[in-house]
Amino acid sequence: MSSRNHSAVPEAREAMDRFKYEVASELGVPLKHGYNGDLTSYQNGSVGGYMVKKMIAEQEKLMAGK
């Protein structure tokens, strides 16, 4: 079975990791490299959710020509 943890654009993985830590910092979530099992699902979910929200907002700007 293939892994679900893959990128559509593998070259973007490093940028996405930087983005993830940037968002975690903005939200005050103490995300660190390596094991983060001490964080709650709410904390981890808030990082992922906010990443999606920011990516959608940026794409909407691009589509609107701004």
PDB file of N, CA, C and O in Angstrom, chain B, residues numbered from 101:
ATOM      1  N   MET B 101       0.848  -1.183   0.000  1.00  0.00           N
ATOM      2  CA  MET B 101       0.000   0.000   0.000  1.00  0.00           C
ATOM      3  C   MET B 101       0.891   1.243   0.000  1.00  0.00           C
ATOM      4  O   MET B 101       1.911   1.270   0.688  1.00  0.00           O
ATOM      5  N   SER B 102       0.520   2.254  -0.752  1.00  0.00           N
ATOM      6  CA  SER B 102       1.329   3.464  -0.826  1.00  0.00           C
ATOM      7  C   SER B 102       1.043   4.368   0.373  1.00  0.00           C
ATOM      8  O   SER B 102      -0.023   4.313   0.987  1.00  0.00           O
ATOM      9  N   SER B 103       2.018   5.186   0.674  1.00  0.00           N
ATOM     10  CA  SER B 103       1.894   6.131   1.781  1.00  0.00           C
ATOM     11  C   SER B 103       0.984   7.284   1.377  1.00  0.00           C
ATOM     12  O   SER B 103       1.031   7.748   0.238  1.00  0.00           O
ATOM     13  N   ARG B 104       0.173   7.735   2.293  1.00  0.00           N
ATOM     14  CA  ARG B 104      -0.694   8.887   2.018  1.00  0.00           C
ATOM     15  C   ARG B 104       0.043  10.190   2.240  1.00  0.00           C
ATOM     16  O   ARG B 104      -0.460  11.247   1.858  1.00  0.00           O
ATOM     17  N   ASN B 105       1.209  10.150   2.840  1.00  0.00           N
ATOM     18  CA  ASN B 105       1.956  11.349   3.167  1.00  0.00           C
ATOM     19  C   ASN B 105       2.918  11.690   2.035  1.00  0.00           C
ATOM     20  O   ASN B 105       4.129  11.510   2.162  1.00  0.00           O
ATOM     21  N   HIS B 106       2.376  12.176   0.946  1.00  0.00           N
ATOM     22  CA  HIS B 106       3.201  12.573  -0.176  1.00  0.00           C
ATOM     23  C   HIS B 106       2.681  13.886  -0.748  1.00  0.00           C
ATOM     24  O   HIS B 106       1.519  14.244  -0.555  1.00  0.00           O
ATOM     25  N   SER B 107       3.549  14.593  -1.446  1.00  0.00           N
ATOM     26  CA  SER B 107       3.184  15.872  -2.033  1.00  0.00           C
ATOM     27  C   SER B 107       2.910  15.704  -3.519  1.00  0.00           C
ATOM     28  O   SER B 107       3.514  14.860  -4.180  1.00  0.00           O
ATOM     29  N   ALA B 108       2.005  16.504  -4.033  1.00  0.00           N
ATOM     30  CA  ALA B 108       1.763  16.516  -5.470  1.00  0.00           C
ATOM     31  C   ALA B 108       3.006  17.045  -6.183  1.00  0.00           C
ATOM     32  O   ALA B 108       3.317  16.639  -7.303  1.00  0.00           O
ATOM     33  N   VAL B 109       3.711  17.959  -5.511  1.00  0.00           N
ATOM     34  CA  VAL B 109       4.948  18.519  -6.043  1.00  0.00           C
ATOM     35  C   VAL B 109       6.034  18.273  -4.993  1.00  0.00           C
ATOM     36  O   VAL B 109       6.192  19.072  -4.070  1.00  0.00           O
ATOM     37  N   PRO B 110       6.785  17.173  -5.128  1.00  0.00           N
ATOM     38  CA  PRO B 110       7.781  16.818  -4.107  1.00  0.00           C
ATOM     39  C   PRO B 110       8.792  17.934  -3.800  1.00  0.00           C
ATOM     40  O   PRO B 110       9.292  18.033  -2.679  1.00  0.00           O
ATOM     41  N   GLU B 111       9.083  18.756  -4.787  1.00  0.00           N
ATOM     42  CA  GLU B 111      10.043  19.846  -4.590  1.00  0.00           C
ATOM     43  C   GLU B 111       9.522  20.902  -3.614  1.00  0.00           C
ATOM     44  O   GLU B 111      10.304  21.706  -3.105  1.00  0.00           O
ATOM     45  N   ALA B 112       8.239  20.913  -3.351  1.00  0.00           N
ATOM     46  CA  ALA B 112       7.636  21.911  -2.465  1.00  0.00           C
ATOM     47  C   ALA B 112       7.660  21.490  -0.998  1.00  0.00           C
ATOM     48  O   ALA B 112       7.253  22.264  -0.132  1.00  0.00           O
ATOM     49  N   ARG B 113       8.127  20.283  -0.707  1.00  0.00           N
ATOM     50  CA  ARG B 113       8.077  19.757   0.658  1.00  0.00           C
ATOM     51  C   ARG B 113       8.780  20.668   1.672  1.00  0.00           C
ATOM     52  O   ARG B 113       8.241  20.929   2.747  1.00  0.00           O
ATOM     53  N   GLU B 114       9.967  21.146   1.336  1.00  0.00           N
ATOM     54  CA  GLU B 114      10.717  22.013   2.262  1.00  0.00           C
ATOM     55  C   GLU B 114       9.967  23.318   2.513  1.00  0.00           C
ATOM     56  O   GLU B 114       9.904  23.789   3.649  1.00  0.00           O
ATOM     57  N   ALA B 115       9.402  23.904   1.463  1.00  0.00           N
ATOM     58  CA  ALA B 115       8.643  25.148   1.622  1.00  0.00           C
ATOM     59  C   ALA B 115       7.405  24.920   2.480  1.00  0.00           C
ATOM     60  O   ALA B 115       7.055  25.769   3.300  1.00  0.00           O
ATOM     61  N   MET B 116       6.744  23.787   2.299  1.00  0.00           N
ATOM     62  CA  MET B 116       5.559  23.481   3.105  1.00  0.00           C
ATOM     63  C   MET B 116       5.931  23.278   4.573  1.00  0.00           C
ATOM     64  O   MET B 116       5.183  23.679   5.464  1.00  0.00           O
ATOM     65  N   ASP B 117       7.074  22.662   4.826  1.00  0.00           N
ATOM     66  CA  ASP B 117       7.533  22.504   6.207  1.00  0.00           C
ATOM     67  C   ASP B 117       7.803  23.858   6.848  1.00  0.00           C
ATOM     68  O   ASP B 117       7.427  24.084   7.998  1.00  0.00           O
ATOM     69  N   ARG B 118       8.451  24.764   6.113  1.00  0.00           N
ATOM     70  CA  ARG B 118       8.697  26.113   6.650  1.00  0.00           C
ATOM     71  C   ARG B 118       7.379  26.818   6.929  1.00  0.00           C
ATOM     72  O   ARG B 118       7.221  27.475   7.957  1.00  0.00           O
ATOM     73  N   PHE B 119       6.436  26.675   6.004  1.00  0.00           N
ATOM     74  CA  PHE B 119       5.124  27.287   6.156  1.00  0.00           C
ATOM     75  C   PHE B 119       4.421  26.745   7.398  1.00  0.00           C
ATOM     76  O   PHE B 119       3.802  27.505   8.143  1.00  0.00           O
ATOM     77  N   LYS B 120       4.514  25.441   7.621  1.00  0.00           N
ATOM     78  CA  LYS B 120       3.885  24.804   8.777  1.00  0.00           C
ATOM     79  C   LYS B 120       4.428  25.395  10.083  1.00  0.00           C
ATOM     80  O   LYS B 120       3.649  25.709  10.983  1.00  0.00           O
ATOM     81  N   TYR B 121       5.744  25.549  10.198  1.00  0.00           N
ATOM     82  CA  TYR B 121       6.326  26.091  11.417  1.00  0.00           C
ATOM     83  C   TYR B 121       6.023  27.572  11.578  1.00  0.00           C
ATOM     84  O   TYR B 121       5.886  28.058  12.700  1.00  0.00           O
ATOM     85  N   GLU B 122       5.918  28.297  10.463  1.00  0.00           N
ATOM     86  CA  GLU B 122       5.550  29.707  10.501  1.00  0.00           C
ATOM     87  C   GLU B 122       4.126  29.862  11.049  1.00  0.00           C
ATOM     88  O   GLU B 122       3.875  30.703  11.911  1.00  0.00           O
ATOM     89  N   VAL B 123       3.212  29.054  10.548  1.00  0.00           N
ATOM     90  CA  VAL B 123       1.815  29.104  11.004  1.00  0.00           C
ATOM     91  C   VAL B 123       1.727  28.699  12.473  1.00  0.00           C
ATOM     92  O   VAL B 123       1.019  29.338  13.250  1.00  0.00           O
ATOM     93  N   ALA B 124       2.437  27.650  12.853  1.00  0.00           N
ATOM     94  CA  ALA B 124       2.425  27.216  14.256  1.00  0.00           C
ATOM     95  C   ALA B 124       2.902  28.341  15.167  1.00  0.00           C
ATOM     96  O   ALA B 124       2.338  28.563  16.239  1.00  0.00           O
ATOM     97  N   SER B 125       3.930  29.039  14.742  1.00  0.00           N
ATOM     98  CA  SER B 125       4.450  30.155  15.526  1.00  0.00           C
ATOM     99  C   SER B 125       3.406  31.269  15.645  1.00  0.00           C
ATOM    100  O   SER B 125       3.211  31.828  16.725  1.00  0.00           O
ATOM    101  N   GLU B 126       2.739  31.589  14.536  1.00  0.00           N
ATOM    102  CA  GLU B 126       1.692  32.621  14.559  1.00  0.00           C
ATOM    103  C   GLU B 126       0.572  32.261  15.526  1.00  0.00           C
ATOM    104  O   GLU B 126       0.008  33.130  16.191  1.00  0.00           O
ATOM    105  N   LEU B 127       0.256  30.971  15.596  1.00  0.00           N
ATOM    106  CA  LEU B 127      -0.838  30.519  16.458  1.00  0.00           C
ATOM    107  C   LEU B 127      -0.399  30.245  17.895  1.00  0.00           C
ATOM    108  O   LEU B 127      -1.236  29.992  18.761  1.00  0.00           O
ATOM    109  N   GLY B 128       0.898  30.294  18.150  1.00  0.00           N
ATOM    110  CA  GLY B 128       1.400  30.016  19.489  1.00  0.00           C
ATOM    111  C   GLY B 128       1.450  28.536  19.817  1.00  0.00           C
ATOM    112  O   GLY B 128       1.461  28.159  20.988  1.00  0.00           O
ATOM    113  N   VAL B 129       1.480  27.693  18.790  1.00  0.00           N
ATOM    114  CA  VAL B 129       1.555  26.246  18.993  1.00  0.00           C
ATOM    115  C   VAL B 129       3.035  25.862  19.028  1.00  0.00           C
ATOM    116  O   VAL B 129       3.762  26.145  18.075  1.00  0.00           O
ATOM    117  N   PRO B 130       3.494  25.224  20.102  1.00  0.00           N
ATOM    118  CA  PRO B 130       4.921  24.898  20.244  1.00  0.00           C
ATOM    119  C   PRO B 130       5.346  23.687  19.400  1.00  0.00           C
ATOM    120  O   PRO B 130       5.825  22.689  19.937  1.00  0.00           O
ATOM    121  N   LEU B 131       5.168  23.785  18.095  1.00  0.00           N
ATOM    122  CA  LEU B 131       5.527  22.707  17.178  1.00  0.00           C
ATOM    123  C   LEU B 131       7.045  22.665  17.041  1.00  0.00           C
ATOM    124  O   LEU B 131       7.693  23.698  16.874  1.00  0.00           O
ATOM    125  N   LYS B 132       7.593  21.480  17.113  1.00  0.00           N
ATOM    126  CA  LYS B 132       9.045  21.337  16.987  1.00  0.00           C
ATOM    127  C   LYS B 132       9.350  20.237  15.983  1.00  0.00           C
ATOM    128  O   LYS B 132       8.492  19.411  15.672  1.00  0.00           O
ATOM    129  N   HIS B 133      10.568  20.231  15.484  1.00  0.00           N
ATOM    130  CA  HIS B 133      10.982  19.184  14.556  1.00  0.00           C
ATOM    131  C   HIS B 133      11.030  17.859  15.311  1.00  0.00           C
ATOM    132  O   HIS B 133      11.484  17.808  16.454  1.00  0.00           O
ATOM    133  N   GLY B 134      10.570  16.811  14.684  1.00  0.00           N
ATOM    134  CA  GLY B 134      10.570  15.504  15.330  1.00  0.00           C
ATOM    135  C   GLY B 134       9.237  15.213  15.986  1.00  0.00           C
ATOM    136  O   GLY B 134       8.181  15.568  15.463  1.00  0.00           O
ATOM    137  N   TYR B 135       9.295  14.569  17.127  1.00  0.00           N
ATOM    138  CA  TYR B 135       8.103  14.089  17.839  1.00  0.00           C
ATOM    139  C   TYR B 135       7.284  15.241  18.411  1.00  0.00           C
ATOM    140  O   TYR B 135       7.821  16.115  19.092  1.00  0.00           O
ATOM    141  N   ASN B 136       5.979  15.236  18.130  1.00  0.00           N
ATOM    142  CA  ASN B 136       5.063  16.240  18.666  1.00  0.00           C
ATOM    143  C   ASN B 136       3.841  15.588  19.309  1.00  0.00           C
ATOM    144  O   ASN B 136       2.760  16.176  19.342  1.00  0.00           O
ATOM    145  N   GLY B 137       4.020  14.374  19.818  1.00  0.00           N
ATOM    146  CA  GLY B 137       2.927  13.638  20.429  1.00  0.00           C
ATOM    147  C   GLY B 137       2.407  14.259  21.707  1.00  0.00           C
ATOM    148  O   GLY B 137       1.351  13.870  22.205  1.00  0.00           O
ATOM    149  N   ASP B 138       3.139  15.221  22.244  1.00  0.00           N
ATOM    150  CA  ASP B 138       2.690  15.894  23.456  1.00  0.00           C
ATOM    151  C   ASP B 138       1.684  17.007  23.164  1.00  0.00           C
ATOM    152  O   ASP B 138       1.104  17.570  24.093  1.00  0.00           O
ATOM    153  N   LEU B 139       1.470  17.330  21.894  1.00  0.00           N
ATOM    154  CA  LEU B 139       0.501  18.360  21.530  1.00  0.00           C
ATOM    155  C   LEU B 139      -0.882  17.734  21.395  1.00  0.00           C
ATOM    156  O   LEU B 139      -1.015  16.551  21.081  1.00  0.00           O
ATOM    157  N   THR B 140      -1.896  18.538  21.634  1.00  0.00           N
ATOM    158  CA  THR B 140      -3.261  18.027  21.513  1.00  0.00           C
ATOM    159  C   THR B 140      -3.671  17.968  20.046  1.00  0.00           C
ATOM    160  O   THR B 140      -3.065  18.617  19.193  1.00  0.00           O
ATOM    161  N   SER B 141      -4.695  17.192  19.767  1.00  0.00           N
ATOM    162  CA  SER B 141      -5.209  17.134  18.398  1.00  0.00           C
ATOM    163  C   SER B 141      -5.765  18.500  17.996  1.00  0.00           C
ATOM    164  O   SER B 141      -5.722  18.866  16.822  1.00  0.00           O
ATOM    165  N   TYR B 142      -6.277  19.241  18.949  1.00  0.00           N
ATOM    166  CA  TYR B 142      -6.782  20.587  18.660  1.00  0.00           C
ATOM    167  C   TYR B 142      -5.642  21.482  18.187  1.00  0.00           C
ATOM    168  O   TYR B 142      -5.789  22.212  17.207  1.00  0.00           O
ATOM    169  N   GLN B 143      -4.503  21.425  18.885  1.00  0.00           N
ATOM    170  CA  GLN B 143      -3.358  22.249  18.486  1.00  0.00           C
ATOM    171  C   GLN B 143      -2.876  21.868  17.091  1.00  0.00           C
ATOM    172  O   GLN B 143      -2.679  22.735  16.239  1.00  0.00           O
ATOM    173  N   ASN B 144      -2.689  20.581  16.861  1.00  0.00           N
ATOM    174  CA  ASN B 144      -2.221  20.125  15.555  1.00  0.00           C
ATOM    175  C   ASN B 144      -3.233  20.458  14.468  1.00  0.00           C
ATOM    176  O   ASN B 144      -2.851  20.885  13.378  1.00  0.00           O
ATOM    177  N   GLY B 145      -4.497  20.273  14.745  1.00  0.00           N
ATOM    178  CA  GLY B 145      -5.535  20.575  13.767  1.00  0.00           C
ATOM    179  C   GLY B 145      -5.622  22.045  13.444  1.00  0.00           C
ATOM    180  O   GLY B 145      -5.906  22.421  12.307  1.00  0.00           O
ATOM    181  N   SER B 146      -5.379  22.887  14.443  1.00  0.00           N
ATOM    182  CA  SER B 146      -5.449  24.325  14.196  1.00  0.00           C
ATOM    183  C   SER B 146      -4.347  24.764  13.233  1.00  0.00           C
ATOM    184  O   SER B 146      -4.556  25.666  12.421  1.00  0.00           O
ATOM    185  N   VAL B 147      -3.177  24.131  13.319  1.00  0.00           N
ATOM    186  CA  VAL B 147      -2.077  24.465  12.405  1.00  0.00           C
ATOM    187  C   VAL B 147      -2.469  24.082  10.980  1.00  0.00           C
ATOM    188  O   VAL B 147      -2.357  24.896  10.064  1.00  0.00           O
ATOM    189  N   GLY B 148      -2.924  22.857  10.794  1.00  0.00           N
ATOM    190  CA  GLY B 148      -3.322  22.416   9.464  1.00  0.00           C
ATOM    191  C   GLY B 148      -4.479  23.222   8.900  1.00  0.00           C
ATOM    192  O   GLY B 148      -4.476  23.587   7.724  1.00  0.00           O
ATOM    193  N   GLY B 149      -5.454  23.494   9.729  1.00  0.00           N
ATOM    194  CA  GLY B 149      -6.613  24.265   9.284  1.00  0.00           C
ATOM    195  C   GLY B 149      -6.255  25.677   8.881  1.00  0.00           C
ATOM    196  O   GLY B 149      -6.761  26.194   7.885  1.00  0.00           O
ATOM    197  N   TYR B 150      -5.378  26.303   9.655  1.00  0.00           N
ATOM    198  CA  TYR B 150      -4.983  27.675   9.336  1.00  0.00           C
ATOM    199  C   TYR B 150      -4.100  27.714   8.094  1.00  0.00           C
ATOM    200  O   TYR B 150      -4.145  28.675   7.325  1.00  0.00           O
ATOM    201  N   MET B 151      -3.292  26.663   7.897  1.00  0.00           N
ATOM    202  CA  MET B 151      -2.488  26.583   6.670  1.00  0.00           C
ATOM    203  C   MET B 151      -3.408  26.568   5.452  1.00  0.00           C
ATOM    204  O   MET B 151      -3.173  27.289   4.482  1.00  0.00           O
ATOM    205  N   VAL B 152      -4.447  25.749   5.506  1.00  0.00           N
ATOM    206  CA  VAL B 152      -5.393  25.656   4.391  1.00  0.00           C
ATOM    207  C   VAL B 152      -6.085  26.997   4.181  1.00  0.00           C
ATOM    208  O   VAL B 152      -6.235  27.448   3.046  1.00  0.00           O
ATOM    209  N   LYS B 153      -6.503  27.629   5.256  1.00  0.00           N
ATOM    210  CA  LYS B 153      -7.181  28.926   5.165  1.00  0.00           C
ATOM    211  C   LYS B 153      -6.287  29.959   4.481  1.00  0.00           C
ATOM    212  O   LYS B 153      -6.750  30.702   3.616  1.00  0.00           O
ATOM    213  N   LYS B 154      -5.008  30.009   4.864  1.00  0.00           N
ATOM    214  CA  LYS B 154      -4.079  30.964   4.253  1.00  0.00           C
ATOM    215  C   LYS B 154      -3.804  30.634   2.790  1.00  0.00           C
ATOM    216  O   LYS B 154      -3.692  31.540   1.963  1.00  0.00           O
ATOM    217  N   MET B 155      -3.695  29.344   2.460  1.00  0.00           N
ATOM    218  CA  MET B 155      -3.446  28.963   1.066  1.00  0.00           C
ATOM    219  C   MET B 155      -4.643  29.308   0.185  1.00  0.00           C
ATOM    220  O   MET B 155      -4.469  29.768  -0.943  1.00  0.00           O
ATOM    221  N   ILE B 156      -5.849  29.093   0.687  1.00  0.00           N
ATOM    222  CA  ILE B 156      -7.044  29.434  -0.086  1.00  0.00           C
ATOM    223  C   ILE B 156      -7.131  30.935  -0.294  1.00  0.00           C
ATOM    224  O   ILE B 156      -7.441  31.386  -1.396  1.00  0.00           O
ATOM    225  N   ALA B 157      -6.865  31.713   0.741  1.00  0.00           N
ATOM    226  CA  ALA B 157      -6.910  33.174   0.617  1.00  0.00           C
ATOM    227  C   ALA B 157      -5.899  33.663  -0.422  1.00  0.00           C
ATOM    228  O   ALA B 157      -6.206  34.545  -1.224  1.00  0.00           O
ATOM    229  N   GLU B 158      -4.708  33.094  -0.405  1.00  0.00           N
ATOM    230  CA  GLU B 158      -3.680  33.486  -1.377  1.00  0.00           C
ATOM    231  C   GLU B 158      -4.100  33.118  -2.797  1.00  0.00           C
ATOM    232  O   GLU B 158      -3.901  33.904  -3.723  1.00  0.00           O
ATOM    233  N   GLN B 159      -4.671  31.947  -2.976  1.00  0.00           N
ATOM    234  CA  GLN B 159      -5.119  31.527  -4.307  1.00  0.00           C
ATOM    235  C   GLN B 159      -6.259  32.404  -4.792  1.00  0.00           C
ATOM    236  O   GLN B 159      -6.326  32.736  -5.976  1.00  0.00           O
ATOM    237  N   GLU B 160      -7.153  32.780  -3.894  1.00  0.00           N
ATOM    238  CA  GLU B 160      -8.257  33.668  -4.284  1.00  0.00           C
ATOM    239  C   GLU B 160      -7.730  35.014  -4.757  1.00  0.00           C
ATOM    240  O   GLU B 160      -8.252  35.581  -5.717  1.00  0.00           O
ATOM    241  N   LYS B 161      -6.696  35.532  -4.090  1.00  0.00           N
ATOM    242  CA  LYS B 161      -6.071  36.784  -4.526  1.00  0.00           C
ATOM    243  C   LYS B 161      -5.487  36.643  -5.917  1.00  0.00           C
ATOM    244  O   LYS B 161      -5.663  37.517  -6.766  1.00  0.00           O
ATOM    245  N   LEU B 162      -4.786  35.529  -6.151  1.00  0.00           N
ATOM    246  CA  LEU B 162      -4.190  35.293  -7.470  1.00  0.00           C
ATOM    247  C   LEU B 162      -5.260  35.192  -8.549  1.00  0.00           C
ATOM    248  O   LEU B 162      -5.098  35.732  -9.643  1.00  0.00           O
ATOM    249  N   MET B 163      -6.346  34.505  -8.242  1.00  0.00           N
ATOM    250  CA  MET B 163      -7.423  34.332  -9.218  1.00  0.00           C
ATOM    251  C   MET B 163      -8.161  35.629  -9.502  1.00  0.00           C
ATOM    252  O   MET B 163      -8.706  35.824 -10.589  1.00  0.00           O
ATOM    253  N   ALA B 164      -8.173  36.515  -8.509  1.00  0.00           N
ATOM    254  CA  ALA B 164      -8.841  37.804  -8.675  1.00  0.00           C
ATOM    255  C   ALA B 164      -7.932  38.820  -9.376  1.00  0.00           C
ATOM    256  O   ALA B 164      -8.363  39.924  -9.708  1.00  0.00           O
ATOM    257  N   GLY B 165      -6.677  38.437  -9.594  1.00  0.00           N
ATOM    258  CA  GLY B 165      -5.756  39.317 -10.289  1.00  0.00           C
ATOM    259  C   GLY B 165      -5.102  40.363  -9.411  1.00  0.00           C
ATOM    260  O   GLY B 165      -4.659  41.404  -9.896  1.00  0.00           O
ATOM    261  N   LYS B 166      -5.043  40.089  -8.131  1.00  0.00           N
ATOM    262  CA  LYS B 166      -4.435  41.056  -7.199  1.00  0.00           C
ATOM    263  C   LYS B 166      -3.059  40.616  -6.828  1.00  0.00           C
ATOM    264  O   LYS B 166      -2.382  41.293  -6.054  1.00  0.00           O
TER     265      LYS B 166
END
